Each structure stands twice: as C-alpha cells, then as structure tokens.
Amino acid sequence: MPETLDYLKRMTSPGNITPNLQQIMDGIEQLWPASLAESWDAVGLVVGRPEQEIRKVIWVVDPSLPVVEDAVQRGADLIISHHPLMLKPVNGVSALTPKGRVIHTMIENQCALLTAHTNGDSAVGGVSDVLAEILGLEECVPLTQAAGGLPEEGIGRVGYLASPTTLGDFAGKVYGILPKVAGGVRVSGPRDAIVSRVAICGGAGDSLFDAVRSANADVYVTADLRHHPALEAKEATLDGRPYLVDVSHFASEWMWLPAAAQSLINYAEDSGWDVEIMVSNVNSDPWDFCLNG
C-alpha cells in the first residue's frame, strides 16, 4: 500500500461530548452544504439513525464492500464517503447484490453511511481546492461557479503556477503527489512545452473542456479522460493547448480526504466532541496492474 495511504488517526481534544449522527450531519452541512451538490447527485445520509452515537468516523472515496468491511472491522460508527453508494435508483437492497451486501454489512454492524460528493467538490476547501494547494497554484477561481454559491465555490479550479515550468516537469510533480495506482499518469502534449496557467478537476472532468478553454489554461489535470473527448480537445486548438494530464479518479479524490478529515476534526474540537476521525487506506482504484510497451 502506498505510504500516502497510511491511516490518519487523530483524537479530538479536549472533548467529553459523544456526538450523535445528527450532530455530525449538521457539521457536514456547515462545511460542505448540500445546496452545492449538482442536481443529478445523491448526497447526505444513506444508512443510519440520527440519534445514533458516533465515536469513530472513517473517510473513504468509495463505499465498496472491501472498504466498508475494513471500516467496520476497525470499529467505525460512521463512514463518510465521497462517492454515492446508490447514485441510480434501486428496487431493493437484497444481500444477493453487491450494493445490498454493503447495506447489510453496515446495518448489521451499526455503522452509518453519509455521502459528500459534488458538494465536497464545489465547497471552499473541496477536492479541487486541495489539489490546487498541493500543486502550489495561485489566484485560483472555479472553472464553473456553483449555482447560488459564493464566487469561490464551484466545480474545478484554475490558477497560476508560482513560476512557469515544462509540461514534463509539471506532469512529474503531479505524479509525485498522487497515491501510486496502476494507471499512473498520462500526458498529451510536448514534454518541453512551457505551462503556467493550470486548470484542475478532481475526478472525471471531460465535461468541462469548454470552461477550460474559456479560462485560457495551458494544461488541464483531471481523471477518466475518454478517447473521443480527449482527441477532440486536442484537435480543438491550433497550438495544442490545453495540454492534458490524465490521472486516476480514485487518486485525485483521495487527496481530499485528509484535508476533509482535518476540517471535521477542527469542527469537532470547537464543539467539544470526543470522537476519532480517520482516513481509510484501502485502495479502491479498480485497476490492479498496467502493461506498458
């Protein structure tokens, strides 16, 4: 397991109040308001009773069965996942299905599940903000503003490097900060091209190409770039910009979890709670190995 996926273990201190799930939900709403979620998204409480006491919280990217099983083995009362468990409607949660087994595992172990997805993307201090900070971007603004949100809230970010660098060196920096997964980092553009203005979107971002071009970005860092959108983006301008840096969906969003956990720790400390908050180290990237010629 990559070193960057070590568990983050922090006990809030001082604190002598055991919060219930509703109080945790209220804190999440203040930090990452549900109003910032995209209209198609499914965020909020998935499993759990509001009155349940919460002593241990574990943050995860995906509420997949291995992730959930690991969390309940570690005594989690609450899992906060970035990705929704049930984004599409279902007709049942039988344990004959993978998602049903997740639900049953959580209920049988009295573990709640809460989701912060595109609200976690859009909010200040969200997924793309964290990536921008780690990459040292300055003067950042959203690629697309959240409807009804503050000017600094929205999906993606665009900003400037402290000093221009080559595309090759920049891609190397991106590779160096992310958890190491099978897919690595793919780059479209000349290795020696100079880049300064950077657009980023943690997770899948090929729907934002128009916004990236409008922002005059030299390079765009995102995940899950498909063949046709990437090829069309490459052919859309005469000078090849924006160059593309394609990363792992899981890796790009895992980077947010320690920062999100720390924000909740700070909220818990201010509230006087006695609760342990952790980040899962289970790698839920779907790919196991990669062959390169």
N, C-alpha and C positions, 0 to 999 in steps of 0.2 A: 504494500500500500504506500503511495507517495507520502513523503514526510508532511506535505502541506495538508494532508487529510487526517492528521492527528486530532484526537478529540480536544475540544476546547472545554475545560472544566473550570467553572467559577461559581463559588457560593456567594450569594448576595450577603453583604454585611455592612452595617448592623441590620438586623431584621428579626422580628419574632412573630410576624403575622403569616399564617399559611393562607395564601390566596385561593379563591375558588376559580373555576373556569370562566365564569362571567367577568371577574375582575381582570383576568388575563386578556379576555376578548376586548374589554374596554381599553386596555393598554395598547393592544394591537391596532384598534381603531384610531387611537390618537396618533400612533406612529405611522401607520400605513392605512389611511382611510379607505374604506370600501368604495367610496364615491369616485376614487381614482381608477378603479378597475374598468377595463374595457367592457362594452355592452354584451359581448359574447362570452365573457369569462364566468367562472363559478368560484367565488371566494367566500371565506367565512367558515362557520362551524359545519363539519361533516359528520363527526361522531362525538358524542359526549353529552352529559347533563350539565347545565350551567352551575349547579350547586356543588359539583364535584370538587374536592380539594386537590390542588396541584402542588406537588413537591419537587418534581423533576420534569424539565422541558427539554426536548431534543429537536433541533432544527435539521431538516433534510431537504434535498432537492426534489426527490421522487418518493411518494409513499408506496413503493413497490414492496412485495412480500418480504424479500431478504432484508430490506431497510427496516420495515416495521418489526419483523421478528427480532432483529438486533436491538432495536429500541426498547421493546418490551422486556427482553432479557436483561437490559440494563436498568430496568425499573422505571421507565418513563410513564408518567401520568398523562402527558400531553406531547403529541408530535405536531410541530408546525412545519408544514410542507410548502415549498414554493409552487410546485405543480399540483393542480387539482387531481384528486383521485377519480372523480366522475365528471368530466367536462361535458360528456354527452349523456342524455337521459338513458336510464336503465329501467327494466321492468321487474327486477328482482336483485337480491344480493345473496343468492344461494352460494354455499361454500363449494359448489361444483365449478364456479368460475374464479379466475384469479382475483378480480376485484372483490368478489364475495368473500374469498378467503381472507383478504386483508381486513374487511369489515368485521368478520367473525373473530379474527385474531385480536383485534383491538377491543371489541366489546367484551370478549371472554377474559381479557387481561385488564379491564377497566382503564383503558388508555384512550384518551380523546384525540381527535384529529381536527386541526384548524389549517386553513389554506390562505396564504397571502401571495397572490400571483401577480397579475398586471398592476395591482395597487402597490405591490413591492417593487415593481419595475419603475413606476411613474413617480413615486414619492421622493422627496429630498432624502438623500442617503440610500437610495434604492440600488438595484443591480448595476445599472449603467453608471451611476454616480461613483460607486465603489471602484468599478473598473477604471473610470476616468482618473480617480485619485491615485490608484496604484500605478497607472501609466504616466502620472505627472502632468495631466492635461490642465491647461489654464483657460480662464474666461469661458467656462462651459455653459451651454444652454441646451434645452431639449431639442431633439430633432423634430418631434411633433408634440405640441402642448396638449396637456390633458384638458378635456372639456370641463369647464367650470373650476379648474385648478389654478394654482398660483403660476406666475410666469416661469418659475424654475421647475415646475412639475410637468412630467410628460414622458413619453417613451423615447429611449435613446438619448445620447448626448453628443455634442460636437464642440471641440475646443482645440487649443493650440499646444503643441509640444513646447517645452521651455526653450529648445533650440532645434532647428531643422536637422534631420538625420536621413540616412539612406533607408529605403524600404527594407532592405535585407537586415540592417541592424534593428530597425523597429520591429520587424517580424520576430527576430531573435529575442527581443525584450518581451514581446507578448508570449512567446513560447516559454520563456523562463519564469513568468509569474504564474502560469496556469498549472493546476494539477495535471500530472502526466497521465494521459489516457492513450488508447491505441491509435486513435485517428491523427494525433499530432496537430500540426498547423499547416494549412495550405495557403499559398500566396499566388495572386495573379498580378503581374507587373514586373518591370525590370528591377533586378536586385539593387542596382546603383541609383535608382530614381530617388530624388530628394522629396521628402514629405515633411509637412509642418502642421497642416490642419487635419485633424483626425475626427472621424465620426465613429461611434461605437453603439452597439445594441447587444446587450447580453441576451442569449437565447436566439431563436430564429428571427432574422431581421430582413429577409429578402422582400418584404412588403414595403420597406422604407426607402427604396432606391431613389424615388423622386425627391424625397426630402433630403437625402444625402447629396444628390446633385445640386439641389437648390441651395444647400449650405456651403457649396464650393469646397467640399472636403477633398483632400489629396488621397486619403486612404480610408477604407471602411472596414471595421473589425466587427464581425458578427458570426453567427453559427448557422449550420444547416443550409448552406447555400446549395441550391439545386442547379443542375446543369444549365437548363434554359434561361432562368433568370440571371445567372452569373454570366453566361455568354452574351446575353442581350445587354447587360450592364457594361460589359467590356467593350462592346461594339457601339455603345450609345454616344461616345465622345471621341473626338479626333486624337486627343493626346493620351488616351488610356485611363485618365482619371475619372472617378476614384479607383485607385488600385484596391484589391480585395484581399483581406486576411480572414480566412475561414477557420473557425476554431470549434471545439467540442461544445455542444449545447450544455451538457452537464457541467463541464469545467468552467465555462464562462459564468454560470449562475451559482456554482458552489462558492465562488469568490465572495459573494454577498453574505453568505451565512454567518461567518464570524462577526462581521460588522452588524448584521441584524441581531445576532445574539447579544452583542455588547450593548446595543441600543435598548434591548429589553432588560438586560441586567441593570442598566442605569435607571430605567423606569422602575424596576423592582426595588432598587436601593432607595429611591426617592419615596416609594410607597411603604417602605418598612417591611417588605416581604422577606420571608425565609424560603427561598426556592433556588434550586440548582438548575442552571441553564447550560446546555451543551450543544455541540455541533456533531452530527453523525460523520463518521469516517468511512461509511460504506460507499464504495464507488458504484453508482448506478448508471454509469455510462454503458450503453448497450453493446459496445464493441469490445472484444477481448484481445484481438491482436490484428496487426496490419502487415501486409506483404508489400514491399517496395522493390522495384527493379533496380 
